[in-house]
Amino acid sequence: MPLWLFRLLRLLRQLRPLWLFRLLRLLGLLRLLRPLWLFRLLRLLGLLRPLWLFRLLRLLRLFRLLRLLGLLRLLGLLRLMRPLWLFRLLGLLGLLRLLRLLRLLRPLWLFRLLRLLRLLRLLRLLRLLRLLRLLTPLWLFRLLRLLRLLRLLRLLRLLRLLTPLWLFRLLRLLRLLRLLRLLRLLGLLRPLWLLRLLRLLGLLRLLGLLRLLRPLWLFRLLRLLRLLRLLRLLRLLRLLRLLRLLRPLWLFRLLRLLRLLRLLRLLTPLWLFRLLRLIRLLRLLRLLMPLWLFRLLRLLRLLMPLWLFRLLRLLRLLRLLRAAEAAGAAEAAGAAEAAEASVAV
């Protein structure tokens, strides 16, 4: 017998009279013996519902209600005669029995209702937090974030003080080794100028490690170089501030934007730059496209299944990459021919 059925029968034995429990056990035994005529008779009685059976069931329900009222009166009398702690203990036991019964019967609507109430309470809490965030002035919100950051910095400083110096240097050395491993990986994937830049950064970090090992002459030399670089930077900033005063603001912003674009163009590899230019050209063609053709293409895109759309997008991306590689190969061949011609001359 499964455990939940055993618990349910034991609970029914506690709540129901003995004759009813024996009748249920007899019905279970008859169900095991499977006399088919008895089950058909019981089903027929359930469909026809003769009046005497209905009145008998109502009378049994009335008797159970009267017994429950008598039990409640007895509990009230016990409450008058016995101390309060005993009555609270009996109420707690009844509540536990009710919870066990609900767990055994598992009414799904009750559990869904409880889950919905919990979700509504959580949503109300989230709305309250959002309202508090909206009502909080911006300076107070920034102040709280700054206090949180200061607490984190204080904790990090405390950890740094508690960490012995050799362990701190070892951790920094491990970080440096991880960076070198990353640089080796990037050397396979990235262009040469970026690798040199990263190697220079790794060299600077290695110089910081040398600062921990404290060769004093090297440390003074580095500090002198840093001071000279700072002075040069201050002169450059003064010169730029003077130029900013002499030039109109729009011209200064335009020059800064051009410098930023030139830097981005230098940092962008050639195939990516051509791919971006091709995407810009396709967007321009989309603007020049007539409206009916654009709507037709959008309708076809909506009617197209998702796997076909992803396949077409993948093919288009492969075609673009192939075109960019072909253009790069053609440019390299042109450069090689130009170099051969210059050598021949």
C-alpha positions in Angstrom: 0.0 0.0 0.0 1.4 3.5 -0.8 2.3 5.6 2.2 -0.1 8.4 1.5 -3.0 5.9 1.4 -1.9 4.4 4.6 -1.8 7.8 6.3 -5.2 8.7 4.9 -6.8 5.5 6.2 -5.2 6.1 9.6 -6.5 9.6 9.7 -10.0 8.4 8.7 -9.8 5.9 11.5 -9.2 8.7 13.9 -11.9 10.9 12.6 -14.7 8.4 11.7 -16.7 5.9 13.8 -15.6 2.4 14.0 -18.5 0.8 12.1 -17.8 3.1 9.1 -14.1 2.2 9.1 -15.1 -1.6 9.2 -17.5 -1.0 6.3 -14.7 0.7 4.3 -12.4 -2.2 5.0 -15.1 -4.6 3.9 -15.6 -2.7 0.7 -11.8 -2.8 0.1 -11.8 -6.5 0.7 -14.8 -7.0 -1.7 -12.9 -4.9 -4.3 -10.0 -7.2 -4.0 -12.2 -10.2 -4.4 -13.9 -8.4 -7.3 -17.5 -9.6 -7.3 -18.7 -7.7 -10.4 -22.4 -7.8 -9.5 -21.8 -5.9 -6.2 -19.9 -3.1 -7.9 -22.6 -2.8 -10.5 -25.2 -2.6 -7.8 -23.3 0.1 -5.9 -22.9 2.1 -9.1 -26.6 1.7 -9.8 -27.5 2.9 -6.3 -25.2 5.9 -6.8 -27.0 6.8 -10.1 -30.5 6.2 -8.9 -30.0 7.6 -5.4 -33.0 6.1 -3.6 -34.5 8.3 -1.0 -33.9 6.1 2.0 -30.2 6.0 1.2 -30.0 9.8 0.8 -31.8 10.3 4.1 -29.5 7.9 5.8 -26.5 9.7 4.6 -27.9 13.1 5.7 -28.7 11.6 9.2 -25.1 10.3 9.4 -23.9 13.8 8.5 -26.2 15.3 11.2 -24.8 12.8 13.8 -21.3 13.7 12.9 -22.1 17.4 13.3 -23.7 16.8 16.7 -20.7 14.9 17.8 -18.5 17.8 16.6 -20.6 20.2 18.6 -20.3 18.0 21.7 -16.6 17.9 21.2 -16.4 21.7 20.9 -18.5 22.1 24.1 -16.2 19.6 25.8 -13.2 21.6 24.7 -14.8 24.8 26.0 -15.3 23.1 29.4 -11.7 22.0 29.3 -10.7 25.5 28.6 -12.6 26.7 31.7 -11.2 23.8 33.9 -7.7 23.4 32.6 -4.8 25.9 32.3 -4.3 28.0 29.2 -1.1 26.3 28.0 -2.8 22.9 27.7 -5.6 24.4 25.5 -3.0 26.1 23.3 -1.2 22.8 23.0 -4.4 21.0 22.0 -5.2 23.8 19.4 -1.7 23.4 18.0 -2.1 19.6 17.7 -5.4 20.1 15.9 -3.8 22.6 13.5 -1.0 20.2 12.8 -3.5 17.4 12.1 -5.4 19.7 9.7 -2.2 20.6 7.9 -1.3 16.9 7.6 -4.7 16.2 6.2 -4.4 19.0 3.6 -0.9 17.7 2.7 -2.3 14.2 2.2 -5.4 15.2 0.2 -3.4 17.9 -1.7 -6.1 20.2 -3.0 -4.4 21.8 -5.9 -6.4 25.0 -5.9 -5.3 25.7 -2.3 -1.6 25.3 -3.1 -2.0 27.5 -6.2 -3.8 30.1 -4.1 -1.0 30.1 -1.5 1.6 30.5 -4.3 -0.4 33.3 -5.9 -0.6 35.1 -2.5 3.1 34.7 -2.0 3.7 36.1 -5.5 1.4 39.1 -4.9 3.2 39.9 -1.7 6.6 39.8 -3.5 5.2 42.1 -6.3 3.9 44.5 -3.6 7.4 44.6 -2.0 9.0 45.2 -5.4 6.6 48.1 -6.1 7.3 49.5 -2.7 11.1 49.4 -3.4 10.6 51.0 -6.8 8.5 53.7 -5.3 11.1 54.4 -2.7 13.7 54.6 -5.4 11.6 57.1 -7.3 10.9 59.1 -4.2 14.6 59.1 -3.1 16.4 62.2 -4.4 19.3 61.7 -6.7 21.9 63.1 -4.4 20.8 60.7 -1.6 20.8 57.7 -3.9 24.4 58.6 -5.1 25.4 59.1 -1.5 24.2 55.6 -0.5 26.0 54.1 -3.5 29.2 56.0 -2.5 28.8 54.7 1.1 28.5 51.2 -0.2 31.6 51.7 -2.3 33.5 53.1 0.6 32.5 50.1 2.8 33.7 47.8 0.1 37.0 49.6 -0.2 37.4 49.5 3.6 36.9 45.8 3.5 39.4 45.3 0.7 42.0 47.4 2.6 41.4 45.3 5.7 41.9 42.2 3.7 45.1 43.7 2.2 46.4 44.4 5.7 45.5 40.9 7.0 47.2 39.3 4.0 50.9 38.6 4.5 53.2 40.3 2.1 54.6 37.2 0.5 51.1 35.9 -0.2 50.2 39.3 -1.8 53.2 39.2 -4.0 52.5 35.6 -5.0 49.0 36.5 -6.0 50.2 39.4 -8.1 52.8 37.1 -9.8 50.0 34.6 -10.5 47.9 37.4 -12.1 50.9 38.3 -14.2 51.4 34.7 -15.4 47.7 34.5 -16.3 48.1 37.8 -18.3 51.2 36.3 -20.1 49.2 33.2 -21.0 46.4 35.4 -22.3 48.9 37.4 -24.3 50.2 34.2 -25.9 46.7 33.2 -26.8 46.0 36.7 -28.2 49.1 36.5 -30.3 47.4 33.7 -32.3 44.2 35.6 -32.7 45.0 39.3 -32.9 47.1 41.6 -35.2 50.7 42.3 -34.5 50.4 45.9 -33.4 47.8 44.9 -30.7 50.1 42.2 -29.5 53.0 44.7 -29.2 50.8 47.1 -27.2 49.7 44.3 -24.9 53.4 43.2 -24.5 54.2 46.8 -23.6 51.5 46.7 -20.9 52.8 43.4 -19.6 56.3 45.0 -19.4 54.9 47.9 -17.4 53.2 45.5 -15.1 56.5 43.5 -14.8 58.2 46.8 -13.8 55.6 47.2 -11.1 56.6 43.7 -9.9 60.2 44.9 -9.9 59.1 47.7 -7.7 58.1 45.1 -5.2 61.5 43.5 -5.4 62.9 47.0 -4.8 66.0 47.7 -6.9 66.3 51.3 -5.7 68.1 52.8 -8.7 65.5 51.4 -11.1 62.6 52.7 -8.9 64.1 56.2 -8.9 64.6 56.1 -12.6 61.0 55.1 -13.2 59.8 57.8 -10.9 61.9 60.4 -12.7 60.5 59.2 -16.1 56.9 59.4 -14.7 57.6 62.9 -13.4 58.9 64.0 -16.9 55.9 62.4 -18.6 53.5 64.2 -16.2 55.2 67.6 -16.9 54.9 67.0 -20.6 51.2 66.1 -20.2 50.6 69.3 -18.2 52.2 71.4 -20.9 50.1 69.6 -23.5 47.0 70.2 -21.4 47.8 73.9 -21.1 48.4 74.1 -24.9 45.0 72.4 -25.5 43.3 74.7 -23.1 44.8 77.7 -24.9 43.7 76.3 -28.2 40.2 75.7 -26.8 40.0 79.3 -25.7 41.2 80.6 -29.1 39.0 78.3 -31.3 35.2 78.1 -31.5 33.6 75.2 -29.6 32.1 73.4 -32.6 35.6 73.3 -34.3 37.2 71.8 -31.2 34.5 69.1 -30.9 34.8 68.4 -34.6 38.6 67.9 -34.3 38.1 65.7 -31.2 35.6 63.6 -33.1 37.9 63.3 -36.2 40.8 62.2 -33.9 38.6 59.6 -32.3 37.4 58.3 -35.7 41.0 58.1 -36.9 42.0 56.2 -33.8 39.1 53.8 -34.3 40.0 53.3 -37.9 43.6 52.4 -36.9 42.4 50.0 -34.3 39.8 48.3 -36.6 41.2 45.5 -38.8 40.8 46.0 -42.5 38.3 43.2 -43.1 36.0 44.5 -40.4 36.2 48.1 -41.7 35.2 46.8 -45.2 32.4 44.8 -43.7 31.1 47.9 -41.9 31.3 49.9 -45.1 29.4 47.2 -47.0 26.7 47.2 -44.3 26.4 51.0 -44.6 26.0 50.6 -48.3 23.3 48.0 -47.9 21.5 50.3 -45.5 21.7 53.1 -48.0 20.2 50.8 -50.7 17.4 50.0 -48.3 16.6 53.7 -48.1 16.6 54.1 -51.9 14.4 51.0 -52.3 10.7 51.7 -53.4 8.1 51.3 -50.7 6.2 48.4 -52.3 9.3 46.4 -52.7 10.3 47.0 -49.1 6.8 45.9 -47.9 6.9 42.8 -50.1 10.3 41.8 -48.6 9.0 42.4 -45.0 5.9 40.2 -45.8 8.2 37.5 -47.2 10.3 37.7 -44.0 7.2 37.3 -41.8 5.9 34.3 -43.8 9.3 32.6 -43.9 9.9 29.8 -41.3 12.5 30.6 -38.6 15.0 28.0 -39.5 15.0 29.2 -43.2 15.5 32.8 -42.1 18.4 31.8 -39.9 20.0 29.8 -42.7 19.7 32.7 -45.1 21.2 35.1 -42.6 24.1 32.7 -42.0 24.6 32.3 -45.8 24.6 36.1 -46.2 27.1 36.5 -43.4 29.4 33.8 -45.0 29.1 35.6 -48.3 30.1 38.9 -46.7 33.1 37.3 -45.0 34.1 35.6 -48.2 33.9 38.9 -50.1 36.0 40.7 -47.4 38.6 37.9 -47.6 38.7 38.1 -51.4 39.1 41.9 -51.2 41.9 41.5 -48.7 43.7 38.8 -50.8 43.3 41.1 -53.9 44.8 44.0 -52.0 47.7 41.8 -50.8 48.4 40.6 -54.3 48.4 44.2 -55.6 50.8 45.2 -52.9 53.1 42.3 -53.7 53.0 43.2 -57.4 53.8 46.8 -56.6 56.7 45.6 -54.4 58.1 43.4 -57.2 57.8 46.3 -59.7 59.7 48.6 -57.3 62.4 45.9 -56.8 62.7 45.5 -60.6 63.1 49.2 -61.1 
